[in-house]
Amino acid sequence: MRELRVKVLKNLEVGPQTYLMELEFPFPEEIKPGHFVMLKGWNGLDPMGRRAFAIADKKEDRISIYYQVVGRGTALMARLKEGDSVEILGPLGNRLFRLDGQKHLLLGGGIGMPGLSLLAKELKALGKEVFVCYGARSSSLLVMKEWLKENGIEHKLFTDDGSEGQRGSVLQALKDFDESWVVHACGPKKMLKALKEMAKGREVYLSLEADMACGWGVCLGCVVPSKDGKFLRVCYEGPVFPAEEVVL
């Protein structure tokens, strides 16, 4: 974990209220699939604290994140320009994606897809069989579809309104892959909860999203109930959990 002030290399609107930001990061070898960063892109204490974002990709000296403008913090981030600087803390997260197994099915819902993209890239580099099902409400929100093409990731698109790809949820694809496929998912809580029910008996890992104030397990703001009645911190015991371990 490092606390750094880094330059913004790119901050582009790639969909409705959705942005791709590239940041300097001189230690890409430290980043593994499932890691995230806490970012602050404004001065002062209004709003307070950093915001958590999955590391969607890494290159020689940079990382990429995707974010949607949903509040004051992300609205301020959207104003940042190339050459501006931000504070980041990371890489964060202790339980990350498992890479063992030969066949991997990745289910990404909406802005949850950036939580899986680095995993897809790493698995492909290892020579594993990888298939991504990527869905959103409409075509304009499939902001990572070009990234999937550019990186040669085999995939299928889904939209709720049928504007691109298959109409419906990525969960529809589950029936086309037998239990020899390890399943990894990131997306809305409703989607992950439904997946837990549909995929009982399978090897399934969920990358959970949660509001975080600290990112390293101190504030207890991101807890999720476990099956044994305890609470797990998404930032510290996660963010990746076996599906059967957590209660959604």
MILO-907352 format. One record per atom (N, C-alpha, C): residue in three letters; y, z, x. Coordinates in steps of 0.1 Angstrom, whole numbers, plus 5000, padded with zeros to 4 digits. Atoms other than C-alpha are relative to their C-alpha. Layout:
AlaYZX...
***
This chain:
Met498850005008Met500050005000Met501250005009Arg498850014993Arg503449905013Arg501250004991Glu498850015007Glu506949945001Glu501049915008Leu499250104993Leu509049645010Leu501149954991Arg498950085006Arg512249465002Arg499849865004Val500450144997Val511449095000Val500949904993Lys499250105006Lys513148774992Lys499349924989Val500550085011Val512748574960Val500049855006Leu500150144995Leu511448224970Leu500149904988Lys499950095011Lys511248084935Lys500050094987Asn500049935013Asn511948204899Asn500349904989Leu499950115009Leu511347934874Leu499550034986Glu500549995014Glu511047934836Glu498949894998Val501150095001Val507647774830Val499549994986Gly500450005014Gly507247844793Gly501050084992Pro499149925008Pro509048014764Pro500150145005Gln499749864995Gln510548334780Gln498950045010Thr501049974990Thr507848304807Thr500449945013Tyr499550044987Tyr508548284844Tyr499050015010Leu500849994987Leu506848214877Leu500950045011Met499249954989Met508248414906Met499150005012Glu500649994987Glu507248364942Glu500850095009Leu499349914991Leu508048634967Leu499450005014Glu500549984986Glu507748685004Glu499050115000Phe501049894998Phe504748895014Phe499349975013Pro500550044987Pro503948895051Pro498650065003Phe501349944998Phe500549075047Phe499049954990Pro500950065011Pro498448835024Pro498650055002Glu501349974998Glu495248945040Glu499650144994Glu500249875007Glu495649285023Glu499749994985Ile500050025015Ile495549134988Ile498649954996Lys501350045005Lys492249114969Lys500249974985Pro499950025015Pro491548984933Pro500050134992Gly499849885008Gly492649254909Gly501250085004His498849934996His495549384929His501249974992Phe498750025007Phe498949424914Phe501150065009Val498949944994Val502449514925Val500950064990Met498949945008Met505249734911Met501349945006Leu498850074996Leu508549544912Leu501250054994Lys498749975005Lys512149634908Lys501049895005Gly499150114996Gly514649344907Gly501450024995Trp498749975004Trp517849524899Trp500550125007Asn499549884993Asn520149784914Asn500350114989Gly499749895008Gly520750134900Gly498850054992Leu501149935007Leu518750344875Leu499949954986Asp500050055013Asp519250134844Asp499549865000Pro501049905004Pro516450064836Pro499450075012Met500649924989Met514550324855Met498649945004Gly501350034995Gly511450254876Gly499749855002Arg500450144997Arg509549944886Arg499149954988Arg500950065010Arg507449704865Arg498849955007Ala501350044994Ala503749624871Ala499749854997Phe500350145002Phe502649264876Phe498749975009Ala501250054993Ala499249114886Ala500449905010Ile499750104990Ile499248914918Ile499149884996Ala500750115006Ala498348574904Ala499549905011Asp500550094989Asp498048384938Asp500750055013Lys499549974987Lys498648434975Lys499949885009Lys500150114990Lys499448185002Lys500350075014Glu499849954987Glu500348225039Glu500950125001Asp499049904999Asp503448435035Asp500650044987Arg499449985013Arg503948464998Arg499050044989Ile500849975012Ile502648594965Ile500749944988Ser499550055012Ser503048464930Ser499750104988Ile500249925013Ile503548664897Ile500549924989Tyr499550065012Tyr504048544862Tyr500450124991Tyr499549895008Tyr506048754837Tyr500749944987Gln499350035012Gln507348734801Gln501250094999Val498849925002Val510848854792Val499850084987Val500349925012Val510149144768Val500950124999Gly499149885000Gly512749404777Gly501149985010Arg498950014991Arg515749484798Arg499649975014Gly500450024986Gly513949494831Gly499649865003Thr500450144998Thr512249154828Thr501249904997Ala498850085002Ala515549014814Ala500849995013Leu499350004988Leu517249114846Leu499349925011Met500850084991Met514348964866Met500349854998Ala499850145003Ala514948634849Ala501349945006Arg498750044995Arg518448624863Arg500049985016Leu500150014986Leu517248634899Leu499949865005Lys500050134995Lys517748334921Lys499450005014Glu500550014987Glu516248204953Glu500950065010Gly499249934990Gly517348414982Gly500450144996Asp499849865004Asp517948734961Asp498850085006Ser501049914995Ser515949034972Ser499650104989Val500649905009Val513649274952Val499250105008Glu500949904994Glu511749594959Glu498749994994Ile501350005005Ile508049584957Ile499250115006Leu501049904995Leu505249844961Leu498749944997Gly501450065002Gly501749714967Gly499449955013Pro500850025012Pro499149594968Pro499450134994Leu500449885007Leu498049854942Leu498749974992Gly501350015007Gly494749924924Gly498950035010Asn501249964992Asn491550074937Asn498749944996Arg501350075004Arg488749934916Arg500449864996Leu499650145002Leu489049564918Leu498849924995Phe501150085005Phe486849264907Phe498950005010Arg501250024992Arg483349244920Arg499749855002Leu500250144997Leu482448914937Leu498649975001Asp501550034999Asp478648944938Asp499649934987Gly500550085011Gly476648724915Gly500449865003Gln499850144997Gln476448344916Gln500849934989Lys499450075011Lys477848254882Lys501050094993His499049915005His481148384869His500849934989Leu499250055011Leu482848324835Leu501350094999Leu498749935001Leu486548414833Leu500749974987Leu499450015013Leu488248474800Leu501450055000Gly498649964999Gly492048474801Gly500849984988Gly499250015012Gly494248544771Gly501550015003Gly498650004999Gly497948454773Gly500550045014Ile499549954987Ile499848634801Ile499050085008Gly501149944993Gly496548794810Gly499449915011Met500750104991Met495448474828Met500450035015Pro499749974986Pro497448564860Pro499350125006Gly500949894995Gly495248874862Gly498649955005Leu501350054996Leu492248644868Leu500149885010Ser499950124992Ser493548344887Ser499750015015Leu500449984986Leu493248484922Leu498550025001Leu501449985000Leu489748594913Leu499349865000Ala500650135001Ala488848234903Ala500149925013Lys499850074988Lys490348094935Lys499050065011Glu500849944990Glu488448344957Glu498549974997Leu501450035003Leu485048294939Leu499749855004Lys500250144997Lys485447914943Lys499949985015Ala500150014986Ala486147954980Ala498750065006Leu501349944996Leu482948164983Leu498849914996Gly501150095004Gly480947874968Gly499350044987Lys500649955013Lys480248054935Lys500349904989Glu499850085012Glu479947874901Glu501050084992Val498949935008Val483147954882Val500549914989Phe499450075011Phe484347854848Phe501050094993Val498949925006Val487647964832Val500249954986Cys499550035014Cys488447974795Cys501350074998Tyr498649965000Tyr492148004791Tyr500649974986Gly499450015014Gly493848064757Gly501450064999Ala498749955004Ala497248124742Ala500349964986Arg499650035014Arg499048104709Arg500249854998Ser499750145001Ser500247754715Ser500049935014Ser500150074987Ser500247484742Ser501150045010Ser498849974991Ser503747584756Ser499850135007Leu500249874994Leu502347924765Leu498849995010Leu501150014991Leu499447784786Leu500749975014Val499250024989Val501647824817Val499349985013Met500850014987Met498847824843Met499049884999Lys500950115001Lys497047514832Lys500149905012Glu499850094988Glu498547304860Glu499550075013Trp500549934989Trp497647574885Trp498549985001Leu501450015000Leu494047554874Leu499649865004Lys500350134996Lys494047174878Lys500249985015Glu499650024986Glu495747184912Glu499050075010Asn501049934992Asn493147434925Asn498649964997Gly501450055003Gly490147244911Gly499150104994Ile500849905007Ile489047524889Ile499549944986Glu500550055012Glu486747404861Glu500450094989His499549915011His488147524828His500149934987Lys499850055013Lys488647484791Lys501150074993Leu498949945006Leu491747544771Leu499850034985Phe500149965014Phe492147714737Phe501450044995Thr498749955006Thr495147764714Thr499750044986Asp500149955014Asp495447964682Asp500449894990Asp499550105010Asp497347674665Asp499449865002Gly500650134998Gly495247394679Gly500949895006Ser499150104994Ser498147234697Ser499549945013Glu500650064987Glu496047184729Glu498650065001Gly501349954998Gly492447224737Gly499350034987Gln500849965012Gln490047384712Gln500850114992Arg499349905009Arg491547574682Arg499250135000Gly500649875001Gly490747944683Gly500150085013Ser500049914989Ser489948214708Ser499149965011Val500950024989Val488448204742Val498750064998Leu501249935002Leu485848434730Leu498949914993Gln501050095006Gln484248144711Gln499149945010Ala500850064990Ala483048014744Ala498850085005Leu501049914995Leu480948314751Leu498549964997Lys501450045005Lys477948174731Lys499549885009Asp500450114992Asp477847874755Asp499550045014Phe500449954987Phe477048094786Phe499050114998Asp501149905002Asp473848294789Asp500350125008Glu499749874994Glu473548644803Glu499950005015Ser500050004985Ser473148524839Ser501449995005Trp498650014996Trp476948474839Trp500750145000Val499249885000Val479048774850Val501449964993Val498850035008Val482048794826Val501250095005His498849924996His485548894837His501149964990Ala499050035010Ala488448914812Ala501350085002Cys498749945000Cys492148994810Cys500849944989Gly499250055011Gly494348964780Gly500450114990Pro499649905010Pro495549144748Pro498950104997Lys501049895003Lys493849474739Lys499049954989Lys500950045012Lys492549324706Lys498949905005Met501050094994Met490849044726Met498950075008Leu500949924992Leu489249284750Leu499150084992Lys500849915009Lys488049514723Lys498949914993Ala501050095006Ala486349224705Ala499049955010Leu501050044990Leu484749104737Leu499050115003Lys500949894998Lys483249454742Lys498950004990Glu501050005011Glu481449424709Glu499149885001Met500850125000Met480349064713Met499149995012Ala500750024987Ala479149104749Ala499150125004Lys500949894997Lys476949414746Lys498849955007Gly501250044992Gly474149394772Gly500349915011Arg499650094989Arg476049154794Arg500750085011Glu499249954990Glu477749234827Glu501449964998Val498650045004Val481449244817Val500950095007Tyr499049934994Tyr484449354836Tyr501449974994Leu498850015007Leu487849414820Leu501250045010Ser498849964993Ser491149404839Ser501150044990Leu499149955010Leu493449624818Leu501450005004Glu498650004999Glu497149604813Glu500550134994Ala499449885006Ala499249914807Ala501450025005Asp498649974995Asp502850034809Asp499850115011Met500149904988Met503250214843Met501350045005Ala498849954995Ala505950424857Ala499950015016Cys500149994986Cys504550484892Cys499149905007Gly500950104994Gly501550264899Gly499050065010Trp500949954991Trp499650504921Trp499350134995Gly500849905006Gly498250764897Gly500650144998Val499349875001Val500951034896Val500550034986Cys499249975012Cys502750994863Cys499050014988Leu501049995011Leu499550964840Leu500549924988Gly499550085011Gly501350714819Gly499249884995Cys500850125003Cys498650444819Cys498650034997Val501449955002Val495550644809Val499349924989Val500850065010Val492750494789Val498850094998Pro501149915002Pro489950694773Pro498749945005Ser501350044996Ser486450674788Ser498950044990Lys501049975009Lys483150684771Lys499550145000Asp500449864999Asp482451034783Asp501150104995Gly499049915005Gly485651174767Gly501150035010Lys498949974991Lys487751184798Lys501049895000Phe499050104999Phe490850974807Phe500049945014Leu500050074988Leu491050714834Leu501449945002Arg498750064998Arg494250594850Arg499849855004Val500150144997Val494550214849Val500449965014Cys499550034986Cys496550204881Cys499250055011Tyr500649934989Tyr494350434901Tyr498549994999Glu501550025002Glu490750434887Glu499749854997Gly500150145003Gly491350064878Gly500849925010Pro499950045014Pro492749824869Pro498849934994Val501250065005Val489249674866Val498950104997Phe501049915005Phe486649854846Phe498849934994Pro501150055008Pro483049784834Pro500350024986Ala499649995014Ala483449714797Ala499550124993Glu500649885007Glu481049994787Glu500650135004Glu499549874995Glu483050254806Glu501250054992Val498849965006Val486250244786Val500049984985Val499850015015Val487250294749Val501349944997Leu498850085003Leu489750044736Leu500450014986
***
